[in-house]
Amino acid sequence: MRIHVGTFVICVLCLLLFNALALNLLSPGSYDCTTQCSDTQNQLKESINRLKQEILTLKQKCSTNESTSSLHDSHSPSLVPHIPVIHMITPTYSCWTQKADLTRLSQTLMHIKNLHWIVVEDSDNKTGLVARFLKKCNLKYTHLNVRTKKELQRNSKEPVWRKSRGVEQRNLGLNWLRRNHMTMPGKGKGDVVYFGDDDNTYDIELFDEIRATRKLSVWPVGICGGLRWEGPVCDDKGTVVDWHRSWAKLRPFPIDFAGFAIKLDVVLQFSTAEINPDSRIGWLESDFLSQMVQPSDAEGRASNCKKVLVWHTRTEKPKTKDEERLIAQGQPSDPLIET
């Protein structure tokens, strides 16, 4: 029987609370005088309030951000021994195209051995749509959620580059790995972390390049940074000698999240490294990687950075005006048909 760690801790605190009550109420001489009773009651009130606050804090922490999943789900493909696991962190949010994007991506990932898909919803709660989808997709997965803080949310009038989507979701995925790597096969030794958006396009060859990572692997990303491709320029030995980019040229790692993979051991070693939502525009990746590695650590892959194996594609925003008109008329599309 599996016991949720948060529930266990809360139960322990409750036992401590009742124990404190018993000790104070049953101790000899507790009722010798009015003053002592008053002092005891005050101490009890303070203890109760303190423990209540600790329990409330733990409940809030445990109410979100925990896996409902299944890295060890017997209905999913078995992990092959001695092959590094790729932990792919994918932020996602509720929109008309969410299920279509996840479907397309999952059917690429089905071809990849030893892949653990960490899907993180931008939501206060895990949604039924994503939960149902993951249960039937036949992949090793972990389902998490965290709502982006209001001040980090982009309004409809702001350009897409003004505020980066998925920062808190990626950080939650990283922290989940740090908390749970000891429960993984081989305790995560040799595994690799990759950030994969749900609407990017991936050649399955990319995952062989990811798995070969020694510390930090890099490769070009197509349709990125306002260019046909953006990313590292390598010599014939795979050494990164330059970066192809069109702006913010002082960035130590002028590359998209889709353009690198990092060893899980490195993420665990630098336990406080995270993506900073306050980074300068375009500096998210550089600021994150600079907490753990140097540009000289970069290993050029994808045929010495001569091949594009991932594209920063984006799903077109669908037109909704006709559905809105039907809703106004009281005749919406059947809500029971999940899209």
FENMOFEN-V99903 format. One record per residue. N is the residue number from 1. RES is the residue in one letter. PHI is phi in whole degrees, -180 to 180 (none if undefined). NEAR is the number of other C-alpha atoms within 8 Angstrom. Layout:
BEGIN
N;RES;PHI;NEAR, N;RES;PHI;NEAR
END
This chain:
BEGIN
1;M;none;2, 2;R;-90;3, 3;I;-113;6, 4;H;-61;6, 5;V;-60;6, 6;G;-65;9, 7;T;-62;8, 8;F;-60;9, 9;V;-64;8, 10;I;-61;11, 11;C;-63;8, 12;V;-61;8, 13;L;-63;10, 14;C;-63;9, 15;L;-62;8, 16;L;-62;8, 17;L;-62;11, 18;F;-67;8, 19;N;-63;8, 20;A;-62;10, 21;L;-62;9, 22;A;-64;9, 23;L;-61;8, 24;N;-74;10, 25;L;-78;7, 26;L;-102;7, 27;S;-65;8, 28;P;-59;4, 29;G;80;5, 30;S;-63;12, 31;Y;-116;7, 32;D;-68;7, 33;C;-155;7, 34;T;-63;7, 35;T;-62;6, 36;Q;-65;10, 37;C;-61;11, 38;S;-62;8, 39;D;-63;8, 40;T;-63;10, 41;Q;-62;8, 42;N;-64;8, 43;Q;-63;8, 44;L;-63;11, 45;K;-60;8, 46;E;-63;8, 47;S;-63;10, 48;I;-63;9, 49;N;-62;8, 50;R;-65;8, 51;L;-68;11, 52;K;-59;8, 53;Q;-65;8, 54;E;-65;8, 55;I;-64;10, 56;L;-61;8, 57;T;-61;8, 58;L;-65;10, 59;K;-62;10, 60;Q;-65;8, 61;K;-68;8, 62;C;-86;9, 63;S;-74;7, 64;T;-133;11, 65;N;72;10, 66;E;-100;9, 67;S;-73;8, 68;T;-103;7, 69;S;-102;8, 70;S;179;9, 71;L;-63;9, 72;H;-110;6, 73;D;-64;8, 74;S;-69;6, 75;H;-86;5, 76;S;-98;9, 77;P;-59;8, 78;S;-74;6, 79;L;-78;6, 80;V;-85;7, 81;P;-61;4, 82;H;69;4, 83;I;-115;6, 84;P;-55;10, 85;V;-85;12, 86;I;-95;13, 87;H;-98;12, 88;M;-102;12, 89;I;-95;15, 90;T;-124;13, 91;P;-73;14, 92;T;-151;12, 93;Y;-143;8, 94;S;-72;7, 95;C;-162;5, 96;W;-60;7, 97;T;-97;10, 98;Q;-58;10, 99;K;-66;11, 100;A;-63;8, 101;D;-63;11, 102;L;-66;10, 103;T;-64;8, 104;R;-60;8, 105;L;-67;11, 106;S;-62;10, 107;Q;-78;8, 108;T;-79;10, 109;L;-67;10, 110;M;-60;9, 111;H;-87;7, 112;I;-105;9, 113;K;-75;7, 114;N;49;11, 115;L;-117;12, 116;H;-115;13, 117;W;-96;12, 118;I;-101;13, 119;V;-100;12, 120;V;-119;16, 121;E;-82;15, 122;D;-84;14, 123;S;-162;11, 124;D;-69;8, 125;N;-138;7, 126;K;-69;11, 127;T;-88;7, 128;G;-63;6, 129;L;-59;8, 130;V;-70;9, 131;A;-61;10, 132;R;-65;8, 133;F;-60;9, 134;L;-65;10, 135;K;-64;7, 136;K;-104;6, 137;C;-87;7, 138;N;59;10, 139;L;-130;13, 140;K;-68;13, 141;Y;-145;12, 142;T;-132;13, 143;H;-110;14, 144;L;-125;16, 145;N;-154;15, 146;V;-159;15, 147;R;-82;9, 148;T;-63;11, 149;K;-57;6, 150;K;-57;5, 151;E;-70;4, 152;L;-98;8, 153;Q;-78;9, 154;R;-92;8, 155;N;-83;5, 156;S;-65;4, 157;K;-92;4, 158;E;-83;7, 159;P;-66;6, 160;V;-63;7, 161;W;-83;7, 162;R;-66;8, 163;K;-134;10, 164;S;-83;8, 165;R;-82;5, 166;G;91;10, 167;V;-64;10, 168;E;-68;11, 169;Q;-69;14, 170;R;-64;14, 171;N;-62;10, 172;L;-64;12, 173;G;-60;12, 174;L;-62;10, 175;N;-68;8, 176;W;-61;8, 177;L;-62;8, 178;R;-65;10, 179;R;-78;7, 180;N;-117;8, 181;H;-63;9, 182;M;-69;8, 183;T;-90;6, 184;M;-85;9, 185;P;-56;5, 186;G;71;6, 187;K;56;8, 188;G;80;12, 189;K;-64;8, 190;G;87;9, 191;D;-73;13, 192;V;-131;15, 193;V;-109;12, 194;Y;-138;13, 195;F;-100;11, 196;G;-125;11, 197;D;-68;10, 198;D;-76;10, 199;D;-112;11, 200;N;-75;11, 201;T;-118;9, 202;Y;-125;9, 203;D;-81;7, 204;I;-64;11, 205;E;-63;7, 206;L;-57;11, 207;F;-72;8, 208;D;-67;8, 209;E;-68;11, 210;I;-61;13, 211;R;-66;11, 212;A;-80;6, 213;T;-58;13, 214;R;-94;7, 215;K;-142;10, 216;L;-142;13, 217;S;-100;15, 218;V;-136;14, 219;W;-161;14, 220;P;-71;16, 221;V;-119;17, 222;G;-77;13, 223;I;53;12, 224;C;-144;12, 225;G;63;9, 226;G;75;6, 227;L;-124;10, 228;R;-61;7, 229;W;-153;12, 230;E;-132;17, 231;G;146;15, 232;P;-75;15, 233;V;-114;12, 234;C;-120;13, 235;D;-86;9, 236;D;-70;6, 237;K;-100;6, 238;G;84;12, 239;T;-81;11, 240;V;-74;13, 241;V;-110;8, 242;D;-167;7, 243;W;-133;10, 244;H;-92;9, 245;R;-153;10, 246;S;-115;8, 247;W;-154;5, 248;A;44;7, 249;K;-72;7, 250;L;-84;4, 251;R;-61;8, 252;P;-69;7, 253;F;-131;8, 254;P;-77;14, 255;I;-152;12, 256;D;-85;11, 257;F;-56;8, 258;A;-72;11, 259;G;-101;12, 260;F;-154;13, 261;A;-136;13, 262;I;-131;13, 263;K;-63;14, 264;L;-60;12, 265;D;-56;10, 266;V;-69;10, 267;V;-61;13, 268;L;-71;8, 269;Q;-63;6, 270;F;-102;9, 271;S;-70;7, 272;T;-103;4, 273;A;-66;9, 274;E;-152;7, 275;I;-82;12, 276;N;-96;9, 277;P;-65;9, 278;D;-94;4, 279;S;-60;9, 280;R;-58;6, 281;I;-55;8, 282;G;89;8, 283;W;-105;10, 284;L;-54;12, 285;E;-65;13, 286;S;-64;12, 287;D;-64;11, 288;F;-67;12, 289;L;-66;10, 290;S;-65;9, 291;Q;-75;8, 292;M;-127;10, 293;V;-139;8, 294;Q;-111;8, 295;P;-54;7, 296;S;-69;5, 297;D;-80;8, 298;A;-67;12, 299;E;-105;13, 300;G;-73;15, 301;R;-124;11, 302;A;59;13, 303;S;54;7, 304;N;56;14, 305;C;65;15, 306;K;-99;7, 307;K;-119;9, 308;V;-100;12, 309;L;-118;13, 310;V;-146;14, 311;W;-124;12, 312;H;-85;12, 313;T;-76;8, 314;R;-135;6, 315;T;-72;7, 316;E;-65;4, 317;K;-69;5, 318;P;-72;6, 319;K;-80;5, 320;T;-120;6, 321;K;-64;6, 322;D;-71;7, 323;E;-65;9, 324;E;-63;9, 325;R;-66;8, 326;L;-65;11, 327;I;-63;9, 328;A;-62;7, 329;Q;-88;7, 330;G;77;6, 331;Q;-128;7, 332;P;-70;10, 333;S;-59;6, 334;D;-54;5, 335;P;-69;6, 336;L;-78;4, 337;I;-90;5, 338;E;-80;5, 339;T;-116;6
END
